[in-house]
Amino acid sequence: MKNRILKIAIACTFFFVLRLLSSCCEEYIRCELILTGFTLHNMDNSLKYPVEVSPEENIVNKNAYVIRVKLANEFGEWNYSSVLKKMNSLSSTASATSCGTIYTYFYNAYPAKIHIEANADFNKHHPSGTSLNDLFVCVPGDSKEQYSYPSHAMSIDNLISSMKKDMDIYYEYIDFYLKYSPENIGTYTFSVIMTMSNEDVFIERITVDLK
């Protein structure tokens, strides 16, 4: 009986030491992301997740419209260092491989301002060319994890705050959900203007028929 207890104690100690060694000494790699622009896509949110609309049709129900902003990310400098880092102290956005390499990401510049407008009167409070930011909420995501609406929705101002320099994030796209439908159905051309903290400015436009 004593031998059995001793064997179990030795096995537990060995397992604990292995876990401690694997979690305390990791190769920590910090990856710079450079945002070089974006593309716009019309999405239909009638189902559980937004689905891209055929470019030939571009018709979306006015109560289910989403503008997807696909970010053009490029990798910049990769900073390698071996540091004492416990897995449970990392940001939830970090990832680790089986060989103990941990990657986190930061944008070299973040959007200091995002402005959305339309070429036609949206309602009496939002005439053509004025900001529609208060009519949209956004949900960022990537191919590994698709966040749901409205539980993960945030305002545009909160999105900008989350993308500030040195934040450990990586977004492949940002979905802008239209909270309030227009007073008049018809064709709208939306402009998305993104001004970066390094003063780069990206402008893209997309046309959709809201029915």
Secondary structure by P-SEA (a helix, b strand, c coil): caaaaaaaaaaaaaaaaaaaaaacccbbbbbbbbbccbbbbbbbccccbbbbcccccccccccbbbbbbbbbccccbbbbbbcccccccccccccccccbbbbbbbbcccccbbbbbbcccccccccccccccccccccccccccccccccccccaaaaaaaacccccccccbbbbbbccccccccbbbbbbbbbccccbbbbbbbbbbcc
